Amino acid sequence: MSLGLDVRATKGGHVNTAKTQIQPYLFFDGRCDEAVEFYRRAAGAEVVMLMRYKDSPDPGMAPPGMSDKVMHGNLKIGDSTILMSDGHGQGKPNFEGFALSLTVANEMEADKFFGALSQDGKVQMPLTKTFFSPRFGMLTDRFGVSWMVYVAQ
């Protein structure tokens, strides 16, 4: 089914997608600080930016009781960016219908990342050799985020 939209071209010519990125934005509902520390340890994440609601130039954006919570965070894992927030702090994060795929260089790295990310989480498919990878596994981390760890062939 076509909606008649063509993102490849506009009246002015070709759309430049060279710097276009898709970045997951995860809402941790009050557990963002904990998630930042976990991903720093488990995945070597680097904190690029972290803004709390109380630091916002628009004080009206902070939900009641959330001034010390994370309004916006930016983590870098390898060449990838994960954006995050505490959202409205309802305490019920819901990460369904997607998984973050972590591609690593070798089996040793797969073992390391898989073990660290699955700590206090749930292994859905243990790391194993598959027809498409020497090491592939799936897990849900302690926050409910699904991950696939994969060594490219």
Secondary structure, DSSP 8 states (H G I E B T S, - for coil): ---S--TTEETTEE---TT-----EEE-TT-HHHHHHHHHHHH--EEEEEEEGGG-S-GGGS-TT-TTSEEEEEEEETTEEEEEE-TT--S-----S--EEEEESSHHHHHHHHHHHTTTSEEEEEEE--SS-SSEEEEE-TTS-EEEEEE--
